[in-house]
Amino acid sequence: MGGLIGSIIIGILAGFIAGKLMKGGGFGLLMNLLLGVLGGALGGWLFAELGITWGGLVGQLGTAVVGAVLILYIASLLKR
């Protein structure tokens, strides 16, 4: 799934999944979805810096989920 719209959809899915993975469900559905979009960008950057590549739709989603979990974790630390 390419392009901006595809990236946003993957980020939204990643935010939803990350919210389910995080203890306590994160910050609510809407905020998790928005953080998922940011997490997709963070995950893509982080994996590129580490030289890790995942191909295809599953790889994009996995990368975005990792980034979204990191974003939710950092946001939960700042929330305290």
All heavy atoms as a GROMACS GRO file, in nm:
protein
  557
    1MET      N    1   0.086  -0.116   0.000
    1MET     CA    2   0.000   0.000   0.000
    1MET      C    3   0.090   0.122   0.000
    1MET      O    4   0.163   0.145   0.094
    1MET     CB    5  -0.088  -0.004   0.125
    1MET     CG    6  -0.197   0.097   0.125
    1MET     SD    7  -0.303   0.087   0.272
    1MET     CE    8  -0.388  -0.064   0.242
    2GLY      N    9   0.091   0.198  -0.103
    2GLY     CA   10   0.183   0.308  -0.114
    2GLY      C   11   0.114   0.442  -0.100
    2GLY      O   12  -0.007   0.453  -0.089
    3GLY      N   13   0.193   0.545  -0.098
    3GLY     CA   14   0.142   0.680  -0.093
    3GLY      C   15   0.105   0.727   0.046
    3GLY      O   16   0.113   0.654   0.144
    4LEU      N   17   0.067   0.850   0.052
    4LEU     CA   18   0.035   0.914   0.179
    4LEU      C   19  -0.087   0.852   0.246
    4LEU      O   20  -0.085   0.824   0.366
    4LEU     CB   21   0.013   1.064   0.157
    4LEU     CG   22  -0.017   1.146   0.281
    4LEU    CD1   23   0.099   1.138   0.379
    4LEU    CD2   24  -0.046   1.289   0.244
    5ILE      N   25  -0.192   0.828   0.170
    5ILE     CA   26  -0.314   0.770   0.227
    5ILE      C   27  -0.286   0.630   0.282
    5ILE      O   28  -0.330   0.596   0.392
    5ILE     CB   29  -0.428   0.763   0.122
    5ILE    CG1   30  -0.461   0.903   0.070
    5ILE    CG2   31  -0.550   0.696   0.179
    5ILE    CD1   32  -0.514   0.999   0.174
    6GLY      N   33  -0.209   0.550   0.210
    6GLY     CA   34  -0.173   0.417   0.257
    6GLY      C   35  -0.092   0.422   0.385
    6GLY      O   36  -0.113   0.343   0.478
    7SER      N   37   0.000   0.518   0.393
    7SER     CA   38   0.080   0.534   0.514
    7SER      C   39  -0.006   0.576   0.633
    7SER      O   40   0.016   0.529   0.745
    7SER     CB   41   0.190   0.638   0.491
    7SER     OG   42   0.280   0.595   0.394
    8ILE      N   43  -0.102   0.661   0.609
    8ILE     CA   44  -0.192   0.704   0.716
    8ILE      C   45  -0.276   0.586   0.764
    8ILE      O   46  -0.293   0.566   0.885
    8ILE     CB   47  -0.279   0.822   0.670
    8ILE    CG1   48  -0.191   0.946   0.653
    8ILE    CG2   49  -0.392   0.848   0.769
    8ILE    CD1   50  -0.262   1.064   0.589
    9ILE      N   51  -0.327   0.506   0.671
    9ILE     CA   52  -0.408   0.390   0.709
    9ILE      C   53  -0.325   0.291   0.790
    9ILE      O   54  -0.370   0.240   0.893
    9ILE     CB   55  -0.469   0.324   0.584
    9ILE    CG1   56  -0.576   0.415   0.523
    9ILE    CG2   57  -0.529   0.187   0.618
    9ILE    CD1   58  -0.626   0.373   0.389
   10ILE      N   59  -0.203   0.266   0.747
   10ILE     CA   60  -0.115   0.176   0.821
   10ILE      C   61  -0.085   0.234   0.960
   10ILE      O   62  -0.085   0.162   1.059
   10ILE     CB   63   0.013   0.147   0.743
   10ILE    CG1   64  -0.020   0.055   0.626
   10ILE    CG2   65   0.121   0.084   0.831
   10ILE    CD1   66   0.092   0.024   0.533
   11GLY      N   67  -0.061   0.365   0.968
   11GLY     CA   68  -0.037   0.429   1.097
   11GLY      C   69  -0.156   0.417   1.190
   11GLY      O   70  -0.140   0.393   1.310
   12ILE      N   71  -0.276   0.432   1.137
   12ILE     CA   72  -0.398   0.418   1.218
   12ILE      C   73  -0.410   0.275   1.270
   12ILE      O   74  -0.438   0.253   1.389
   12ILE     CB   75  -0.522   0.459   1.136
   12ILE    CG1   76  -0.521   0.612   1.117
   12ILE    CG2   77  -0.650   0.414   1.204
   12ILE    CD1   78  -0.626   0.664   1.021
   13LEU      N   79  -0.387   0.178   1.183
   13LEU     CA   80  -0.390   0.038   1.228
   13LEU      C   81  -0.283   0.012   1.334
   13LEU      O   82  -0.308  -0.056   1.434
   13LEU     CB   83  -0.370  -0.057   1.110
   13LEU     CG   84  -0.485  -0.072   1.013
   13LEU    CD1   85  -0.442  -0.151   0.890
   13LEU    CD2   86  -0.602  -0.141   1.080
   14ALA      N   87  -0.165   0.068   1.312
   14ALA     CA   88  -0.055   0.051   1.408
   14ALA      C   89  -0.092   0.112   1.543
   14ALA      O   90  -0.063   0.054   1.648
   14ALA     CB   91   0.073   0.112   1.354
   15GLY      N   92  -0.154   0.228   1.542
   15GLY     CA   93  -0.196   0.292   1.666
   15GLY      C   94  -0.297   0.209   1.741
   15GLY      O   95  -0.292   0.196   1.864
   16PHE      N   96  -0.390   0.149   1.667
   16PHE     CA   97  -0.491   0.062   1.728
   16PHE      C   98  -0.424  -0.059   1.791
   16PHE      O   99  -0.450  -0.093   1.907
   16PHE     CB  100  -0.594   0.020   1.623
   16PHE     CG  101  -0.697  -0.076   1.676
   16PHE    CD1  102  -0.800  -0.029   1.755
   16PHE    CD2  103  -0.690  -0.210   1.647
   16PHE    CE1  104  -0.896  -0.116   1.805
   16PHE    CE2  105  -0.784  -0.299   1.696
   16PHE     CZ  106  -0.888  -0.252   1.776
   17ILE      N  107  -0.335  -0.123   1.717
   17ILE     CA  108  -0.265  -0.243   1.767
   17ILE      C  109  -0.177  -0.207   1.887
   17ILE      O  110  -0.176  -0.277   1.987
   17ILE     CB  111  -0.183  -0.309   1.655
   17ILE    CG1  112  -0.276  -0.367   1.548
   17ILE    CG2  113  -0.092  -0.418   1.711
   17ILE    CD1  114  -0.208  -0.408   1.419
   18ALA      N  115  -0.105  -0.096   1.876
   18ALA     CA  116  -0.016  -0.055   1.986
   18ALA      C  117  -0.097  -0.024   2.112
   18ALA      O  118  -0.055  -0.058   2.223
   18ALA     CB  119   0.065   0.067   1.945
   19GLY      N  120  -0.214   0.036   2.094
   19GLY     CA  121  -0.301   0.064   2.209
   19GLY      C  122  -0.345  -0.064   2.278
   19GLY      O  123  -0.357  -0.069   2.400
   20LYS      N  124  -0.369  -0.168   2.200
   20LYS     CA  125  -0.407  -0.298   2.258
   20LYS      C  126  -0.289  -0.365   2.326
   20LYS      O  127  -0.306  -0.437   2.424
   20LYS     CB  128  -0.463  -0.390   2.149
   20LYS     CG  129  -0.591  -0.342   2.087
   20LYS     CD  130  -0.702  -0.338   2.189
   20LYS     CE  131  -0.830  -0.290   2.127
   20LYS     NZ  132  -0.934  -0.268   2.227
   21LEU      N  133  -0.167  -0.344   2.273
   21LEU     CA  134  -0.048  -0.406   2.330
   21LEU      C  135  -0.002  -0.339   2.459
   21LEU      O  136   0.055  -0.404   2.546
   21LEU     CB  137   0.067  -0.403   2.230
   21LEU     CG  138   0.053  -0.490   2.106
   21LEU    CD1  139   0.169  -0.466   2.010
   21LEU    CD2  140   0.044  -0.636   2.144
   22MET      N  141  -0.024  -0.209   2.469
   22MET     CA  142   0.022  -0.135   2.586
   22MET      C  143  -0.068  -0.162   2.705
   22MET      O  144  -0.190  -0.168   2.692
   22MET     CB  145   0.024   0.016   2.558
   22MET     CG  146   0.123   0.058   2.451
   22MET     SD  147   0.293   0.029   2.494
   22MET     CE  148   0.314   0.147   2.625
   23LYS      N  149  -0.008  -0.177   2.821
   23LYS     CA  150  -0.084  -0.198   2.944
   23LYS      C  151  -0.170  -0.076   2.970
   23LYS      O  152  -0.122   0.037   2.967
   23LYS     CB  153   0.013  -0.220   3.060
   23LYS     CG  154  -0.056  -0.252   3.190
   23LYS     CD  155   0.045  -0.281   3.298
   23LYS     CE  156  -0.028  -0.316   3.426
   23LYS     NZ  157   0.066  -0.346   3.534
   24GLY      N  158  -0.296  -0.096   2.992
   24GLY     CA  159  -0.388   0.014   3.016
   24GLY      C  160  -0.448   0.072   2.890
   24GLY      O  161  -0.526   0.164   2.896
   25GLY      N  162  -0.412   0.021   2.773
   25GLY     CA  163  -0.476   0.064   2.649
   25GLY      C  164  -0.428   0.196   2.594
   25GLY      O  165  -0.488   0.249   2.501
   26GLY      N  166  -0.323   0.253   2.648
   26GLY     CA  167  -0.270   0.377   2.593
   26GLY      C  168  -0.353   0.497   2.636
   26GLY      O  169  -0.385   0.514   2.751
   27PHE      N  170  -0.391   0.582   2.540
   27PHE     CA  171  -0.454   0.710   2.569
   27PHE      C  172  -0.595   0.723   2.513
   27PHE      O  173  -0.643   0.833   2.494
   27PHE     CB  174  -0.368   0.822   2.513
   27PHE     CG  175  -0.238   0.837   2.583
   27PHE    CD1  176  -0.125   0.771   2.537
   27PHE    CD2  177  -0.227   0.914   2.696
   27PHE    CE1  178  -0.005   0.783   2.602
   27PHE    CE2  179  -0.107   0.927   2.762
   27PHE     CZ  180   0.004   0.861   2.715
   28GLY      N  181  -0.658   0.616   2.484
   28GLY     CA  182  -0.789   0.621   2.420
   28GLY      C  183  -0.775   0.604   2.270
   28GLY      O  184  -0.669   0.627   2.213
   29LEU      N  185  -0.882   0.562   2.209
   29LEU     CA  186  -0.878   0.523   2.068
   29LEU      C  187  -0.827   0.634   1.977
   29LEU      O  188  -0.734   0.613   1.900
   29LEU     CB  189  -1.017   0.476   2.023
   29LEU     CG  190  -1.026   0.428   1.880
   29LEU    CD1  191  -0.938   0.305   1.859
   29LEU    CD2  192  -1.169   0.397   1.843
   30LEU      N  193  -0.884   0.753   1.984
   30LEU     CA  194  -0.846   0.860   1.892
   30LEU      C  195  -0.700   0.900   1.908
   30LEU      O  196  -0.626   0.913   1.810
   30LEU     CB  197  -0.937   0.981   1.910
   30LEU     CG  198  -0.912   1.096   1.813
   30LEU    CD1  199  -0.931   1.050   1.669
   30LEU    CD2  200  -1.004   1.211   1.844
   31MET      N  201  -0.656   0.918   2.032
   31MET     CA  202  -0.517   0.957   2.055
   31MET      C  203  -0.422   0.846   2.013
   31MET      O  204  -0.316   0.873   1.956
   31MET     CB  205  -0.497   0.993   2.203
   31MET     CG  206  -0.368   1.060   2.228
   31MET     SD  207  -0.359   1.213   2.135
   31MET     CE  208  -0.229   1.294   2.220
   32ASN      N  209  -0.458   0.720   2.040
   32ASN     CA  210  -0.375   0.607   1.996
   32ASN      C  211  -0.361   0.606   1.844
   32ASN      O  212  -0.253   0.578   1.792
   32ASN     CB  213  -0.432   0.474   2.043
   32ASN     CG  214  -0.413   0.450   2.191
   32ASN    OD1  215  -0.345   0.525   2.259
   32ASN    ND2  216  -0.475   0.346   2.241
   33LEU      N  217  -0.469   0.635   1.773
   33LEU     CA  218  -0.464   0.637   1.627
   33LEU      C  219  -0.372   0.748   1.577
   33LEU      O  220  -0.292   0.727   1.486
   33LEU     CB  221  -0.604   0.652   1.569
   33LEU     CG  222  -0.703   0.540   1.601
   33LEU    CD1  223  -0.839   0.570   1.539
   33LEU    CD2  224  -0.653   0.405   1.559
   34LEU      N  225  -0.384   0.866   1.638
   34LEU     CA  226  -0.296   0.976   1.598
   34LEU      C  227  -0.150   0.946   1.631
   34LEU      O  228  -0.060   0.972   1.550
   34LEU     CB  229  -0.340   1.106   1.667
   34LEU     CG  230  -0.474   1.162   1.622
   34LEU    CD1  231  -0.513   1.280   1.710
   34LEU    CD2  232  -0.471   1.203   1.477
   35LEU      N  233  -0.126   0.890   1.748
   35LEU     CA  234   0.010   0.853   1.785
   35LEU      C  235   0.062   0.741   1.696
   35LEU      O  236   0.182   0.731   1.672
   35LEU     CB  237   0.018   0.814   1.932
   35LEU     CG  238  -0.002   0.928   2.032
   35LEU    CD1  239  -0.007   0.875   2.174
   35LEU    CD2  240   0.106   1.033   2.018
   36GLY      N  241  -0.028   0.657   1.646
   36GLY     CA  242   0.012   0.551   1.553
   36GLY      C  243   0.065   0.605   1.423
   36GLY      O  244   0.162   0.553   1.366
   37VAL      N  245   0.005   0.712   1.374
   37VAL     CA  246   0.053   0.775   1.251
   37VAL      C  247   0.193   0.831   1.275
   37VAL      O  248   0.285   0.810   1.193
   37VAL     CB  249  -0.045   0.885   1.203
   37VAL    CG1  250   0.014   0.964   1.088
   37VAL    CG2  251  -0.178   0.823   1.164
   38LEU      N  252   0.213   0.898   1.388
   38LEU     CA  253   0.347   0.948   1.422
   38LEU      C  254   0.444   0.832   1.445
   38LEU      O  255   0.561   0.839   1.408
   38LEU     CB  256   0.341   1.034   1.547
   38LEU     CG  257   0.268   1.167   1.534
   38LEU    CD1  258   0.256   1.234   1.670
   38LEU    CD2  259   0.338   1.256   1.436
   39GLY      N  260   0.395   0.726   1.505
   39GLY     CA  261   0.477   0.608   1.530
   39GLY      C  262   0.524   0.542   1.403
   39GLY      O  263   0.635   0.488   1.397
   40GLY      N  264   0.441   0.544   1.301
   40GLY     CA  265   0.481   0.489   1.172
   40GLY      C  266   0.602   0.561   1.116
   40GLY      O  267   0.696   0.500   1.065
   41ALA      N  268   0.601   0.693   1.130
   41ALA     CA  269   0.715   0.772   1.084
   41ALA      C  270   0.838   0.744   1.170
   41ALA      O  271   0.949   0.726   1.118
   41ALA     CB  272   0.681   0.921   1.086
   42LEU      N  273   0.818   0.737   1.302
   42LEU     CA  274   0.929   0.708   1.393
   42LEU      C  275   0.987   0.570   1.367
   42LEU      O  276   1.108   0.553   1.359
   42LEU     CB  277   0.884   0.718   1.539
   42LEU     CG  278   0.988   0.675   1.642
   42LEU    CD1  279   1.107   0.770   1.643
   42LEU    CD2  280   0.927   0.664   1.779
   43GLY      N  281   0.900   0.471   1.352
   43GLY     CA  282   0.946   0.334   1.325
   43GLY      C  283   1.024   0.325   1.195
   43GLY      O  284   1.128   0.259   1.188
   44GLY      N  285   0.975   0.392   1.091
   44GLY     CA  286   1.045   0.393   0.963
   44GLY      C  287   1.183   0.455   0.974
   44GLY      O  288   1.281   0.402   0.922
   45TRP      N  289   1.192   0.567   1.046
   45TRP     CA  290   1.321   0.633   1.065
   45TRP      C  291   1.415   0.546   1.148
   45TRP      O  292   1.531   0.527   1.113
   45TRP     CB  293   1.300   0.768   1.134
   45TRP     CG  294   1.430   0.832   1.172
   45TRP    CD1  295   1.513   0.903   1.090
   45TRP    CD2  296   1.494   0.828   1.299
   45TRP    NE1  297   1.624   0.944   1.160
   45TRP    CE2  298   1.614   0.899   1.289
   45TRP    CE3  299   1.459   0.771   1.421
   45TRP    CZ2  300   1.701   0.915   1.397
   45TRP    CZ3  301   1.545   0.786   1.529
   45TRP    CH2  302   1.665   0.858   1.515
   46LEU      N  303   1.363   0.492   1.260
   46LEU     CA  304   1.445   0.411   1.350
   46LEU      C  305   1.499   0.287   1.280
   46LEU      O  306   1.618   0.256   1.289
   46LEU     CB  307   1.363   0.370   1.473
   46LEU     CG  308   1.434   0.285   1.577
   46LEU    CD1  309   1.548   0.362   1.640
   46LEU    CD2  310   1.336   0.240   1.683
   47PHE      N  311   1.413   0.217   1.207
   47PHE     CA  312   1.457   0.096   1.138
   47PHE      C  313   1.558   0.129   1.028
   47PHE      O  314   1.651   0.054   1.005
   47PHE     CB  315   1.338   0.020   1.081
   47PHE     CG  316   1.270  -0.068   1.183
   47PHE    CD1  317   1.264  -0.034   1.317
   47PHE    CD2  318   1.211  -0.186   1.145
   47PHE    CE1  319   1.202  -0.115   1.411
   47PHE    CE2  320   1.148  -0.269   1.237
   47PHE     CZ  321   1.144  -0.232   1.371
   48ALA      N  322   1.539   0.242   0.960
   48ALA     CA  323   1.635   0.283   0.857
   48ALA      C  324   1.772   0.312   0.920
   48ALA      O  325   1.875   0.273   0.865
   48ALA     CB  326   1.584   0.406   0.782
   49GLU      N  327   1.771   0.377   1.035
   49GLU     CA  328   1.897   0.406   1.105
   49GLU      C  329   1.967   0.278   1.151
   49GLU      O  330   2.089   0.272   1.153
   49GLU     CB  331   1.872   0.496   1.227
   49GLU     CG  332   1.835   0.638   1.192
   49GLU     CD  333   1.948   0.712   1.124
   49GLU    OE1  334   2.062   0.706   1.172
   49GLU    OE2  335   1.921   0.777   1.021
   50LEU      N  336   1.889   0.178   1.189
   50LEU     CA  337   1.946   0.052   1.234
   50LEU      C  338   1.977  -0.044   1.120
   50LEU      O  339   2.033  -0.152   1.142
   50LEU     CB  340   1.851  -0.016   1.334
   50LEU     CG  341   1.827   0.059   1.465
   50LEU    CD1  342   1.718  -0.010   1.546
   50LEU    CD2  343   1.955   0.071   1.545
   51GLY      N  344   1.938  -0.007   0.998
   51GLY     CA  345   1.963  -0.092   0.882
   51GLY      C  346   1.869  -0.211   0.873
   51GLY      O  347   1.900  -0.310   0.808
   52ILE      N  348   1.755  -0.201   0.939
   52ILE     CA  349   1.657  -0.311   0.938
   52ILE      C  350   1.553  -0.281   0.830
   52ILE      O  351   1.499  -0.170   0.825
   52ILE     CB  352   1.587  -0.323   1.075
   52ILE    CG1  353   1.690  -0.352   1.184
   52ILE    CG2  354   1.479  -0.431   1.072
   52ILE    CD1  355   1.635  -0.344   1.325
   53THR      N  356   1.526  -0.379   0.746
   53THR     CA  357   1.423  -0.361   0.645
   53THR      C  358   1.324  -0.477   0.650
   53THR      O  359   1.364  -0.592   0.664
   53THR     CB  360   1.483  -0.354   0.503
   53THR    OG1  361   1.559  -0.472   0.479
   53THR    CG2  362   1.573  -0.233   0.489
   54TRP      N  363   1.198  -0.442   0.644
   54TRP     CA  364   1.090  -0.540   0.632
   54TRP      C  365   1.018  -0.505   0.504
   54TRP      O  366   0.986  -0.389   0.480
   54TRP     CB  367   0.991  -0.527   0.747
   54TRP     CG  368   1.035  -0.586   0.878
   54TRP    CD1  369   1.150  -0.653   0.903
   54TRP    CD2  370   0.963  -0.582   1.001
   54TRP    NE1  371   1.153  -0.690   1.034
   54TRP    CE2  372   1.040  -0.649   1.096
   54TRP    CE3  373   0.841  -0.529   1.039
   54TRP    CZ2  374   1.000  -0.664   1.228
   54TRP    CZ3  375   0.801  -0.544   1.169
   54TRP    CH2  376   0.880  -0.611   1.263
   55GLY      N  377   0.987  -0.604   0.425
   55GLY     CA  378   0.920  -0.578   0.299
   55GLY      C  379   0.770  -0.597   0.307
   55GLY      O  380   0.719  -0.665   0.394
   56GLY      N  381   0.703  -0.535   0.217
   56GLY     CA  382   0.560  -0.556   0.198
   56GLY      C  383   0.474  -0.490   0.303
   56GLY      O  384   0.519  -0.416   0.390
   57LEU      N  385   0.346  -0.518   0.295
   57LEU     CA  386   0.245  -0.460   0.383
   57LEU      C  387   0.267  -0.502   0.528
   57LEU      O  388   0.257  -0.420   0.619
   57LEU     CB  389   0.106  -0.500   0.336
   57LEU     CG  390  -0.012  -0.445   0.413
   57LEU    CD1  391  -0.012  -0.293   0.408
   57LEU    CD2  392  -0.142  -0.499   0.356
   58VAL      N  393   0.300  -0.628   0.549
   58VAL     CA  394   0.323  -0.677   0.686
   58VAL      C  395   0.444  -0.608   0.746
   58VAL      O  396   0.443  -0.571   0.864
   58VAL     CB  397   0.340  -0.831   0.687
   58VAL    CG1  398   0.380  -0.881   0.824
   58VAL    CG2  399   0.212  -0.899   0.641
   59GLY      N  400   0.548  -0.586   0.668
   59GLY     CA  401   0.666  -0.516   0.716
   59GLY      C  402   0.637  -0.372   0.752
   59GLY      O  403   0.684  -0.322   0.854
   60GLN      N  404   0.560  -0.305   0.668
   60GLN     CA  405   0.522  -0.167   0.697
   60GLN      C  406   0.440  -0.159   0.824
   60GLN      O  407   0.463  -0.071   0.908
   60GLN     CB  408   0.441  -0.108   0.581
   60GLN     CG  409   0.521  -0.081   0.457
   60GLN     CD  410   0.432  -0.032   0.343
   60GLN    OE1  411   0.312  -0.057   0.342
   60GLN    NE2  412   0.492   0.037   0.248
   61LEU      N  413   0.347  -0.251   0.840
   61LEU     CA  414   0.263  -0.252   0.960
   61LEU      C  415   0.346  -0.284   1.083
   61LEU      O  416   0.332  -0.220   1.187
   61LEU     CB  417   0.148  -0.352   0.944
   61LEU     CG  418   0.048  -0.356   1.059
   61LEU    CD1  419  -0.017  -0.220   1.081
   61LEU    CD2  420  -0.058  -0.462   1.032
   62GLY      N  421   0.436  -0.382   1.074
   62GLY     CA  422   0.522  -0.416   1.186
   62GLY      C  423   0.611  -0.300   1.227
   62GLY      O  424   0.626  -0.271   1.347
   63THR      N  425   0.668  -0.232   1.130
   63THR     CA  426   0.752  -0.116   1.158
   63THR      C  427   0.671  -0.006   1.226
   63THR      O  428   0.715   0.054   1.324
   63THR     CB  429   0.813  -0.062   1.027
   63THR    OG1  430   0.893  -0.164   0.968
   63THR    CG2  431   0.898   0.061   1.051
   64ALA      N  432   0.551   0.017   1.175
   64ALA     CA  433   0.465   0.121   1.233
   64ALA      C  434   0.421   0.084   1.374
   64ALA      O  435   0.414   0.171   1.461
   64ALA     CB  436   0.344   0.144   1.143
   65VAL      N  437   0.393  -0.043   1.399
   65VAL     CA  438   0.353  -0.086   1.533
   65VAL      C  439   0.468  -0.065   1.632
   65VAL      O  440   0.447  -0.015   1.743
   65VAL     CB  441   0.305  -0.233   1.534
   65VAL    CG1  442   0.292  -0.286   1.676
   65VAL    CG2  443   0.172  -0.247   1.462
   66VAL      N  444   0.589  -0.100   1.593
   66VAL     CA  445   0.705  -0.080   1.681
   66VAL      C  446   0.718   0.069   1.713
   66VAL      O  447   0.736   0.109   1.830
   66VAL     CB  448   0.834  -0.134   1.616
   66VAL    CG1  449   0.957  -0.088   1.693
   66VAL    CG2  450   0.830  -0.286   1.609
   67GLY      N  451   0.709   0.154   1.613
   67GLY     CA  452   0.718   0.298   1.635
   67GLY      C  453   0.604   0.350   1.721
   67GLY      O  454   0.625   0.434   1.810
   68ALA      N  455   0.483   0.300   1.699
   68ALA     CA  456   0.368   0.345   1.777
   68ALA      C  457   0.381   0.303   1.922
   68ALA      O  458   0.347   0.379   2.013
   68ALA     CB  459   0.239   0.291   1.716
   69VAL      N  460   0.430   0.182   1.947
   69VAL     CA  461   0.450   0.137   2.085
   69VAL      C  462   0.554   0.227   2.152
   69VAL      O  463   0.535   0.267   2.268
   69VAL     CB  464   0.493  -0.012   2.089
   69VAL    CG1  465   0.546  -0.050   2.226
   69VAL    CG2  466   0.375  -0.102   2.053
   70LEU      N  467   0.660   0.261   2.082
   70LEU     CA  468   0.761   0.352   2.138
   70LEU      C  469   0.701   0.489   2.170
   70LEU      O  470   0.726   0.545   2.278
   70LEU     CB  471   0.879   0.368   2.042
   70LEU     CG  472   0.975   0.251   2.033
   70LEU    CD1  473   1.076   0.273   1.921
   70LEU    CD2  474   1.047   0.231   2.164
   71ILE      N  475   0.622   0.541   2.078
   71ILE     CA  476   0.559   0.672   2.099
   71ILE      C  477   0.464   0.665   2.220
   71ILE      O  478   0.465   0.754   2.304
   71ILE     CB  479   0.480   0.716   1.973
   71ILE    CG1  480   0.576   0.750   1.859
   71ILE    CG2  481   0.388   0.833   2.004
   71ILE    CD1  482   0.627   0.890   1.857
   72LEU      N  483   0.382   0.561   2.227
   72LEU     CA  484   0.289   0.547   2.341
   72LEU      C  485   0.364   0.532   2.472
   72LEU      O  486   0.324   0.587   2.574
   72LEU     CB  487   0.194   0.429   2.319
   72LEU     CG  488   0.086   0.449   2.215
   72LEU    CD1  489   0.010   0.318   2.192
   72LEU    CD2  490  -0.010   0.558   2.256
   73TYR      N  491   0.475   0.460   2.470
   73TYR     CA  492   0.555   0.442   2.590
   73TYR      C  493   0.613   0.576   2.636
   73TYR      O  494   0.605   0.613   2.753
   73TYR     CB  495   0.666   0.340   2.566
   73TYR     CG  496   0.756   0.323   2.685
   73TYR    CD1  497   0.714   0.255   2.799
   73TYR    CD2  498   0.886   0.375   2.685
   73TYR    CE1  499   0.796   0.241   2.908
   73TYR    CE2  500   0.969   0.361   2.793
   73TYR     CZ  501   0.926   0.293   2.905
   73TYR     OH  502   1.006   0.281   3.014
   74ILE      N  503   0.671   0.650   2.542
   74ILE     CA  504   0.729   0.780   2.575
   74ILE      C  505   0.620   0.876   2.624
   74ILE      O  506   0.638   0.948   2.722
   74ILE     CB  507   0.805   0.839   2.454
   74ILE    CG1  508   0.930   0.755   2.426
   74ILE    CG2  509   0.841   0.985   2.476
   74ILE    CD1  510   0.996   0.783   2.293
   75ALA      N  511   0.505   0.875   2.557
   75ALA     CA  512   0.394   0.962   2.597
   75ALA      C  513   0.343   0.925   2.737
   75ALA      O  514   0.309   1.013   2.816
   75ALA     CB  515   0.280   0.953   2.495
   76SER      N  516   0.343   0.795   2.769
   76SER     CA  517   0.298   0.755   2.902
   76SER      C  518   0.397   0.799   3.010
   76SER      O  519   0.358   0.833   3.120
   76SER     CB  520   0.276   0.604   2.910
   76SER     OG  521   0.400   0.534   2.907
   77LEU      N  522   0.526   0.804   2.977
   77LEU     CA  523   0.626   0.855   3.071
   77LEU      C  524   0.607   1.005   3.094
   77LEU      O  525   0.621   1.054   3.206
   77LEU     CB  526   0.767   0.828   3.020
   77LEU     CG  527   0.813   0.682   3.017
   77LEU    CD1  528   0.953   0.673   2.957
   77LEU    CD2  529   0.810   0.620   3.155
   78LEU      N  530   0.576   1.076   2.988
   78LEU     CA  531   0.555   1.222   2.999
   78LEU      C  532   0.424   1.256   3.068
   78LEU      O  533   0.413   1.363   3.128
   78LEU     CB  534   0.560   1.285   2.860
   78LEU     CG  535   0.693   1.274   2.786
   78LEU    CD1  536   0.679   1.331   2.646
   78LEU    CD2  537   0.804   1.344   2.862
   79LYS      N  538   0.328   1.168   3.061
   79LYS     CA  539   0.196   1.190   3.120
   79LYS      C  540   0.202   1.188   3.272
   79LYS      O  541   0.124   1.253   3.339
   79LYS     CB  542   0.099   1.084   3.069
   79LYS     CG  543  -0.044   1.100   3.116
   79LYS     CD  544  -0.131   0.991   3.060
   79LYS     CE  545  -0.271   0.999   3.116
   79LYS     NZ  546  -0.353   0.889   3.068
   80ARG      N  547   0.297   1.113   3.327
   80ARG     CA  548   0.307   1.096   3.473
   80ARG      C  549   0.341   1.222   3.541
   80ARG      O  550   0.380   1.315   3.540
   80ARG     CB  551   0.411   0.991   3.508
   80ARG     CG  552   0.368   0.856   3.464
   80ARG     CD  553   0.470   0.755   3.502
   80ARG     NE  554   0.430   0.626   3.445
   80ARG     CZ  555   0.498   0.517   3.459
   80ARG    NH1  556   0.608   0.516   3.528
   80ARG    NH2  557   0.458   0.405   3.407
   0.00000   0.00000   0.00000
